[in-house]
Amino acid sequence: MSQGTRRMFTLHINGVEQKPTAAGGDLLVDVLHEELGLTGTKLSCGIGSCGACKVIVQKEPGGPKMAMLACYARMDSIEALHITTVEGLKGPDGELHPLQREFLDGHAFQCGYSTPGMLMAADVLMDQLARRPVPVAKLDNRIRQAISGNLCRCTGYVKYAQAIKKVILATPGLTCLEEPAPEAARSVVTFRIRKQSSNDLEEKALVGFFDQVDATVQFATPFRLDTCIGKVTVKTGALRTGEPVRDFNLRRFFFQQLEAIDFTLDSAEVIDGRYQLDAVPFGTAIPVNIRGRLGVFGNKLPALADAVVTVLDANNLRITSRAPVLVDMRDCGFAVDSFAKDFFLKLGRTVEVTFDLLLETKEQAGPALWRTGSKPSR
């Protein structure tokens, strides 16, 4: 435990409100062991690589479950969250969770040190499958993905995977015979940032996207880009990086109170004047330079995007970046350096932004209006 200023925190652990006293920089695993007597969560590598210390986190009861590394989670970042440790997997009468029972009956572990983290990872997977079942043929791959962040030096993982699979197959509603219908394609804005955590041997990339995009484009003269104006707004709450806990930390500590980022389109210029949207067949991609202003934290920054505009058919338009838009996050007002320090990261200051916007015509009087919508079937 650190020697920093200590205060009382409010946590909900295994369904019980707890008020441990700790410093903001103290690690959850230490508080669980030393303040709350919950020693089932194991501390092994201490650098977030082995998964032995995984716990389950929810923003509210019944919400999606996230796997969090207790050796990485500081008290300042988890207050008011709902946390389940391996002790909390048991039922109200003390009966074992089906995963725990099968791990025992199937002799899935030997020394048992990796077992709590494996149980947490498997329970998160079951929660995910309850929300979107997986075809039986793809279940083995999903299990491998779910436990890929958990290291075990004893068993070779085979019996762990077998036990998890047996419980999932025995639980109604987690698998299906056919792949669920794919979700309709949506407009997305993607980003890429260079990063290196304290346990990364080399620099990696943090890649993610926003999938709640509200975009509008108006043409004073139909399909004449030199007469258009527009705006694109992304909701920070729709940030996705493939790691729910990372998404949570970025939204809470990086974006803080920022709910949306917007780009105001000031002008669009066709690079080759011989080609115009109103004079080419449907499906022809027209290279365009787009100029506008990026709005973040009240700042309005000039931005230039190299894009292609394509009229898919009479009712659908697509605008896609050809090259990343480079933005210095410090110019936007983001506290890049302090965020990186708090989370033990080396974080690049430049973000690469790309976009793929799908727009549909909307009936209205006056200039032609296009708004974001689903991609048409072709």
C-alpha positions as CSV (number, residue, x, y, z in Angstrom):
1,M,0.0,0.0,0.0
2,S,1.3,3.5,-0.8
3,Q,2.0,6.2,1.6
4,G,-0.1,8.8,-0.1
5,T,-3.1,10.7,1.4
6,R,-5.7,8.1,2.5
7,R,-9.4,8.6,2.4
8,M,-12.5,6.4,2.4
9,F,-13.7,4.9,-0.8
10,T,-17.1,3.5,-1.6
11,L,-17.1,0.2,-3.6
12,H,-19.8,-2.5,-4.1
13,I,-18.0,-5.8,-3.8
14,N,-19.8,-9.1,-4.2
15,G,-23.1,-7.3,-3.7
16,V,-22.1,-5.6,-0.4
17,E,-21.2,-2.0,0.0
18,Q,-17.7,-1.6,1.3
19,K,-15.9,1.5,2.5
20,P,-12.2,0.8,2.6
21,T,-9.6,3.4,3.5
22,A,-6.8,3.8,1.0
23,A,-4.7,6.2,-1.0
24,G,-5.9,7.0,-4.5
25,G,-3.0,5.3,-6.1
26,D,-3.3,2.1,-4.1
27,L,-4.0,-1.0,-6.2
28,L,-7.3,-2.8,-5.9
29,V,-5.5,-6.2,-5.3
30,D,-3.8,-4.8,-2.2
31,V,-7.0,-3.3,-0.9
32,L,-8.8,-6.6,-1.4
33,H,-6.1,-8.5,0.5
34,E,-5.1,-6.1,3.2
35,E,-8.3,-4.1,3.9
36,L,-11.1,-6.4,3.0
37,G,-9.7,-9.9,3.6
38,L,-10.6,-11.1,0.1
39,T,-7.5,-13.1,-0.8
40,G,-9.0,-15.3,-3.6
41,T,-7.8,-12.7,-6.1
42,K,-4.1,-13.7,-6.7
43,L,-1.2,-11.3,-7.3
44,S,1.3,-13.0,-9.6
45,C,3.3,-11.0,-12.2
46,G,2.2,-7.6,-10.9
47,I,2.5,-6.0,-14.4
48,G,-0.8,-6.9,-15.9
49,S,0.5,-9.9,-18.0
50,C,-0.7,-13.1,-16.4
51,G,-4.4,-12.5,-15.6
52,A,-4.3,-14.2,-12.1
53,C,-5.7,-11.0,-10.5
54,K,-8.7,-10.6,-12.8
55,V,-12.0,-9.4,-11.2
56,I,-15.3,-8.6,-12.8
57,V,-16.5,-5.0,-12.9
58,Q,-19.9,-3.6,-13.8
59,K,-21.0,0.0,-13.9
60,E,-24.4,-1.0,-12.4
61,P,-25.9,-4.3,-11.3
62,G,-27.1,-6.3,-14.3
63,G,-24.9,-4.3,-16.7
64,P,-22.3,-5.8,-19.1
65,K,-19.5,-7.5,-17.3
66,M,-15.9,-6.4,-17.8
67,A,-12.7,-8.2,-16.8
68,M,-10.3,-5.9,-14.9
69,L,-6.8,-6.5,-13.7
70,A,-6.7,-5.8,-10.0
71,C,-2.9,-5.4,-10.1
72,Y,-3.4,-2.4,-12.5
73,A,-6.6,-0.9,-11.2
74,R,-6.0,2.1,-8.8
75,M,-8.6,3.1,-6.3
76,D,-9.1,6.5,-7.9
77,S,-10.3,4.8,-11.1
78,I,-12.8,2.3,-9.7
79,E,-14.8,4.2,-7.0
80,A,-18.6,3.4,-7.1
81,L,-18.1,0.5,-9.4
82,H,-19.7,-3.0,-8.8
83,I,-16.9,-5.6,-8.4
84,T,-17.1,-9.4,-8.2
85,T,-14.2,-11.4,-6.9
86,V,-13.8,-15.1,-7.1
87,E,-15.5,-15.3,-3.6
88,G,-18.6,-13.7,-5.1
89,L,-19.1,-16.3,-7.8
90,K,-20.8,-18.6,-5.2
91,G,-24.6,-18.5,-4.9
92,P,-26.4,-16.9,-1.9
93,D,-26.5,-20.3,-0.1
94,G,-22.8,-20.9,-0.7
95,E,-23.3,-23.3,-3.6
96,L,-20.5,-23.3,-6.2
97,H,-20.9,-21.5,-9.5
98,P,-21.3,-24.1,-12.4
99,L,-17.8,-23.0,-13.6
100,Q,-16.3,-23.7,-10.2
101,R,-18.0,-27.0,-9.9
102,E,-16.8,-28.1,-13.4
103,F,-13.3,-26.9,-12.7
104,L,-13.2,-29.2,-9.7
105,D,-15.0,-32.2,-11.2
106,G,-12.9,-32.0,-14.4
107,H,-9.6,-31.5,-12.6
108,A,-9.0,-28.4,-14.7
109,F,-6.2,-27.0,-12.5
110,Q,-3.2,-28.2,-10.5
111,C,-1.6,-25.6,-8.3
112,G,-4.7,-23.4,-8.6
113,Y,-2.9,-20.0,-8.7
114,S,-4.3,-19.1,-12.2
115,T,-7.7,-20.5,-11.4
116,P,-9.4,-17.3,-10.0
117,G,-8.5,-15.3,-13.1
118,M,-9.6,-18.1,-15.4
119,L,-13.0,-18.2,-13.6
120,M,-13.4,-14.5,-14.0
121,A,-12.5,-14.6,-17.7
122,A,-14.9,-17.5,-18.3
123,D,-17.8,-15.8,-16.4
124,V,-17.3,-12.6,-18.5
125,L,-17.5,-14.7,-21.6
126,M,-20.7,-16.3,-20.5
127,D,-22.2,-12.9,-19.9
128,Q,-21.2,-11.8,-23.4
129,L,-22.7,-15.0,-24.9
130,A,-26.0,-14.4,-23.0
131,R,-26.2,-11.1,-24.8
132,R,-25.1,-12.4,-28.2
133,P,-24.9,-16.2,-28.6
134,V,-22.2,-17.8,-30.7
135,P,-22.6,-20.7,-33.1
136,V,-21.4,-23.9,-31.6
137,A,-18.8,-24.3,-34.4
138,K,-17.1,-21.0,-33.3
139,L,-17.3,-21.7,-29.5
140,D,-13.7,-23.1,-29.2
141,N,-12.3,-20.0,-30.8
142,R,-14.2,-17.7,-28.5
143,I,-13.0,-19.6,-25.4
144,R,-9.4,-19.3,-26.6
145,Q,-9.9,-15.6,-27.1
146,A,-11.5,-15.2,-23.7
147,I,-8.6,-16.9,-21.8
148,S,-5.8,-15.7,-24.0
149,G,-4.8,-13.1,-21.4
150,N,-4.5,-15.7,-18.6
151,L,-1.2,-17.6,-18.1
152,C,-1.0,-21.0,-16.5
153,R,2.3,-22.9,-16.0
154,C,0.7,-26.2,-15.0
155,T,-2.1,-27.5,-17.2
156,G,-1.5,-26.5,-20.7
157,Y,-5.0,-24.9,-20.8
158,V,-6.7,-27.9,-22.3
159,K,-8.7,-28.9,-19.3
160,Y,-9.6,-25.3,-18.5
161,A,-11.0,-24.9,-22.0
162,Q,-12.8,-28.2,-21.8
163,A,-14.5,-27.3,-18.5
164,I,-15.6,-23.8,-19.8
165,K,-17.0,-25.3,-23.0
166,K,-18.9,-28.0,-21.0
167,V,-20.6,-25.3,-18.8
168,I,-21.4,-23.1,-21.8
169,L,-23.0,-25.9,-23.7
170,A,-25.1,-26.9,-20.7
171,T,-26.3,-23.4,-20.2
172,P,-29.4,-22.5,-22.4
173,G,-29.2,-19.4,-24.6
174,L,-25.4,-19.1,-24.9
175,T,-25.0,-20.9,-28.2
176,C,-26.9,-21.1,-31.5
177,L,-26.8,-23.2,-34.6
178,E,-26.5,-20.3,-37.1
179,E,-24.6,-17.1,-37.0
180,P,-26.8,-14.2,-35.8
181,A,-27.8,-11.8,-38.5
182,P,-25.0,-9.2,-38.8
183,E,-25.8,-5.7,-37.6
184,A,-26.4,-3.1,-40.3
185,A,-23.2,-1.3,-41.3
186,R,-23.0,2.1,-39.7
187,S,-20.9,5.2,-40.1
188,V,-17.7,5.1,-38.0
189,V,-14.9,7.4,-37.1
190,T,-11.7,5.5,-36.3
191,F,-8.5,6.5,-34.4
192,R,-5.0,5.3,-33.9
193,I,-2.5,6.4,-31.2
194,R,1.0,5.2,-30.5
195,K,1.3,3.7,-27.0
196,Q,3.5,1.6,-24.8
197,S,2.6,0.3,-21.4
198,S,5.1,-0.5,-18.6
199,N,4.9,-4.2,-19.5
200,D,5.1,-3.8,-23.3
201,L,8.6,-4.7,-24.7
202,E,7.9,-2.5,-27.8
203,E,5.7,0.3,-29.0
204,K,2.2,-0.7,-30.0
205,A,-0.9,1.1,-31.3
206,L,-4.1,1.9,-29.5
207,V,-6.8,1.5,-32.2
208,G,-10.5,2.2,-31.7
209,F,-13.6,3.8,-33.2
210,F,-16.7,5.7,-32.5
211,D,-19.9,4.0,-33.8
212,Q,-22.4,6.7,-32.9
213,V,-21.9,9.2,-35.6
214,D,-24.4,12.0,-36.6
215,A,-23.4,13.5,-39.9
216,T,-25.3,15.9,-42.2
217,V,-24.4,17.3,-45.6
218,Q,-26.5,19.8,-47.5
219,F,-26.1,20.7,-51.2
220,A,-27.4,24.1,-52.3
221,T,-27.2,22.6,-55.8
222,P,-27.7,18.9,-56.0
223,F,-24.4,17.0,-56.0
224,R,-22.3,20.1,-56.4
225,L,-19.6,19.8,-53.8
226,D,-18.6,23.4,-54.0
227,T,-22.1,24.3,-52.7
228,C,-22.2,21.9,-49.7
229,I,-22.0,22.5,-46.0
230,G,-22.0,19.8,-43.3
231,K,-21.3,18.7,-39.8
232,V,-20.1,15.4,-38.2
233,T,-20.6,14.7,-34.5
234,V,-19.3,11.7,-32.6
235,K,-20.4,10.7,-29.1
236,T,-17.5,9.9,-26.7
237,G,-19.7,7.4,-24.9
238,A,-19.7,5.3,-28.1
239,L,-15.9,4.7,-28.0
240,R,-14.9,1.1,-28.7
241,T,-11.4,-0.3,-28.5
242,G,-12.2,-4.0,-28.0
243,E,-11.4,-3.8,-24.3
244,P,-14.4,-2.6,-22.2
245,V,-12.2,-1.6,-19.2
246,R,-9.9,0.5,-21.5
247,D,-13.0,2.1,-23.0
248,F,-14.2,2.9,-19.5
249,N,-10.9,4.5,-18.5
250,L,-10.6,6.6,-21.6
251,R,-14.2,7.9,-21.3
252,R,-13.9,8.6,-17.6
253,F,-10.3,10.0,-17.4
254,F,-9.3,11.1,-20.9
255,F,-12.5,12.6,-22.2
256,Q,-13.8,13.4,-18.7
257,Q,-16.9,15.6,-19.1
258,L,-16.6,15.8,-22.9
259,E,-19.7,14.3,-24.4
260,A,-19.1,14.9,-28.1
261,I,-16.5,15.9,-30.7
262,D,-17.7,17.7,-33.8
263,F,-16.2,18.6,-37.2
264,T,-17.8,21.5,-39.2
265,L,-17.4,21.2,-42.9
266,D,-16.6,24.6,-44.5
267,S,-15.7,23.6,-48.1
268,A,-15.2,20.5,-50.3
269,E,-13.1,20.8,-53.4
270,V,-12.9,18.2,-56.2
271,I,-9.2,17.5,-56.8
272,D,-9.8,16.9,-60.6
273,G,-12.3,19.4,-61.9
274,R,-13.2,17.1,-64.8
275,Y,-15.2,14.9,-62.5
276,Q,-18.2,16.0,-60.6
277,L,-20.7,13.9,-58.7
278,D,-23.6,15.0,-60.9
279,A,-21.8,13.9,-64.1
280,V,-20.4,10.4,-63.3
281,P,-22.1,6.9,-63.0
282,F,-23.3,5.7,-59.6
283,G,-20.4,4.1,-57.7
284,T,-17.7,6.3,-59.0
285,A,-15.3,7.5,-56.3
286,I,-14.4,11.2,-56.6
287,P,-11.3,12.4,-54.7
288,V,-12.0,15.5,-52.7
289,N,-10.2,17.9,-50.3
290,I,-12.4,18.7,-47.3
291,R,-11.7,21.7,-45.1
292,G,-13.3,22.5,-41.8
293,R,-12.9,23.0,-38.1
294,L,-12.6,20.4,-35.4
295,G,-14.5,21.3,-32.2
296,V,-13.1,19.9,-28.9
297,F,-13.4,21.3,-25.4
298,G,-14.6,24.6,-26.9
299,N,-11.5,24.8,-29.2
300,K,-12.0,25.2,-33.0
301,L,-9.0,23.8,-34.9
302,P,-8.5,24.0,-38.7
303,A,-8.5,20.5,-40.2
304,L,-8.0,19.2,-43.8
305,A,-9.1,15.8,-44.9
306,D,-8.2,13.9,-48.1
307,A,-11.4,11.9,-48.9
308,V,-13.4,10.2,-51.7
309,V,-17.1,10.9,-52.2
310,T,-19.2,8.2,-53.9
311,V,-22.9,8.4,-54.9
312,L,-23.9,4.7,-54.3
313,D,-27.4,5.2,-55.8
314,A,-30.1,7.8,-56.0
315,N,-30.6,7.8,-52.2
316,N,-27.2,6.8,-50.7
317,L,-23.9,8.7,-50.4
318,R,-20.6,7.6,-49.0
319,I,-17.7,9.8,-47.8
320,T,-14.5,7.9,-46.9
321,S,-11.0,9.2,-45.9
322,R,-8.1,8.3,-48.2
323,A,-5.4,9.1,-45.7
324,P,-5.5,9.7,-41.9
325,V,-6.1,13.2,-40.6
326,L,-3.3,14.0,-38.1
327,V,-4.3,15.9,-35.0
328,D,-2.1,17.0,-32.0
329,M,-4.2,16.1,-29.0
330,R,-2.6,18.8,-26.9
331,D,-4.0,21.4,-29.3
332,C,-7.4,20.0,-28.7
333,G,-7.1,20.5,-24.9
334,F,-6.5,16.9,-23.9
335,A,-4.3,16.2,-20.9
336,V,-2.2,13.7,-22.8
337,D,0.9,13.7,-20.6
338,S,-1.0,13.5,-17.2
339,F,-3.2,10.7,-18.5
340,A,-0.2,8.8,-19.7
341,K,1.5,9.2,-16.3
342,D,-1.5,8.2,-14.3
343,F,-1.9,4.9,-16.3
344,F,1.9,4.2,-16.6
345,L,1.9,4.7,-20.4
346,K,4.0,6.2,-23.1
347,L,1.4,7.8,-25.2
348,G,1.9,9.5,-28.5
349,R,0.5,13.0,-28.8
350,T,-0.7,12.7,-32.4
351,V,-3.9,10.8,-33.2
352,E,-4.6,9.5,-36.7
353,V,-8.3,9.8,-37.5
354,T,-10.1,8.2,-40.4
355,F,-13.8,8.1,-41.3
356,D,-16.4,6.2,-43.3
357,L,-19.7,8.0,-43.4
358,L,-22.8,6.5,-44.9
359,L,-25.5,9.0,-45.7
360,E,-29.1,8.8,-47.0
361,T,-31.3,11.5,-48.5
362,K,-33.9,13.0,-46.3
363,E,-37.0,14.7,-47.8
364,Q,-37.2,18.4,-47.0
365,A,-38.0,21.7,-48.7
366,G,-34.9,23.7,-49.8
367,P,-31.4,22.4,-50.2
368,A,-30.9,18.6,-50.5
369,L,-30.2,17.1,-47.1
370,W,-28.2,13.9,-46.5
371,R,-27.9,12.3,-43.0
372,T,-26.1,9.2,-41.6
373,G,-27.9,5.9,-42.0
374,S,-27.4,2.2,-42.7
375,K,-25.4,1.1,-45.7
376,P,-27.8,-0.3,-48.4
377,S,-27.7,-3.9,-49.4
378,R,-25.9,-4.4,-52.7
